[in-house]
């Protein structure tokens, strides 16, 4: 699985890199052949209350066509990564399940 990590305004630590790669590899082993690549972007974002939160955005290409994008913002970047990966898992499960149902319907027709 091709994983690119961008961190334009947040210092990228080796522990964050390892954590993200481990979570993605473990969570998406079931659909590794369908994932064209993953782009992760870490950044700071300001909230209305003035707090600075860390944001994790994940963009996944499926079968070189569709993209699935999820975001999560928390005070702890490890928590934001966990939430984003969990959301991505749900979205990909729905997307891949929908694609499989469509393929079965076309084959039956």
C-alpha positions in Angstrom: 0.0 0.0 0.0 1.4 3.3 -1.1 1.2 5.8 1.8 2.3 9.4 1.5 2.4 11.7 4.5 2.3 15.5 4.2 2.8 17.8 7.2 3.2 21.3 6.0 2.8 23.1 9.3 3.1 20.4 11.8 6.4 18.7 12.8 6.2 15.0 11.7 7.6 12.7 14.3 8.8 9.2 13.6 6.2 7.9 16.2 3.3 9.5 14.3 4.6 8.1 11.0 4.9 4.5 12.5 1.5 4.8 14.2 -0.3 5.9 11.0 1.3 3.3 8.8 0.6 0.5 11.3 -3.1 1.5 11.7 -3.6 1.7 7.9 -1.8 -1.5 7.2 -3.8 -3.5 9.9 -7.2 -1.9 9.1 -7.1 -2.2 5.4 -5.5 -5.6 4.8 -8.9 -6.8 3.6 -9.0 -4.4 0.7 -5.3 -3.8 0.0 -5.6 -4.8 -3.7 -8.4 -2.2 -4.3 -6.6 0.7 -2.7 -4.5 2.7 -5.1 -2.9 4.9 -2.5 -3.3 6.8 0.7 -2.4 10.4 1.3 -2.4 11.7 4.9 -2.1 15.3 5.8 -1.5 16.5 9.4 -2.0 20.2 10.3 -3.1 22.6 13.0 -6.6 24.1 12.7 -8.1 26.9 14.8 -11.5 26.4 16.3 -14.1 29.1 17.1 -13.2 29.0 20.8 -9.6 29.8 19.9 -8.2 26.4 20.7 -5.6 24.9 18.4 -6.5 21.4 17.4 -4.5 18.9 15.4 -6.2 17.7 12.2 -5.7 14.5 10.3 -7.1 14.2 6.7 -6.9 10.9 4.9 -7.5 10.6 1.1 -7.7 7.2 -0.4 -7.9 6.2 -4.1 -10.0 3.2 -4.8 -9.2 1.2 -8.0 -7.6 4.3 -9.6 -11.0 6.0 -9.9 -12.9 7.2 -6.8 -11.5 9.0 -3.8 -12.7 8.8 -0.3 -11.8 11.7 2.0 -12.2 11.8 5.8 -11.0 14.3 8.4 -10.7 14.3 12.2 -9.6 17.1 14.5 -8.6 16.6 18.2 -6.3 18.1 20.7 -4.1 14.9 20.4 -3.0 14.0 16.9 -2.9 10.3 17.8 -6.6 10.4 18.7 -7.3 12.3 15.5 -5.5 9.6 13.5 -7.4 6.8 15.2 -10.8 8.5 14.5 -9.9 9.2 10.9 -8.8 5.6 10.3 -12.0 4.4 12.0 -14.1 6.6 9.8 -12.2 5.6 6.7 -12.7 1.9 7.5 -16.5 2.5 7.7 -16.5 4.5 4.5 -14.4 2.0 2.5 -16.5 -1.0 3.8 -19.6 0.7 2.5 -18.0 1.7 -0.8 -16.5 -1.7 -1.5 -19.7 -3.5 -0.4 -21.7 -1.2 -2.7 -19.3 -2.0 -5.6 -19.5 -5.7 -5.0 -23.3 -5.6 -5.0 -23.3 -3.7 -8.2 -21.0 -6.2 -9.9 -23.1 -9.1 -8.8 -26.3 -7.4 -10.1 -24.6 -6.7 -13.5 -23.4 -10.3 -13.7 -26.9 -11.7 -12.9 -28.5 -9.5 -15.6 
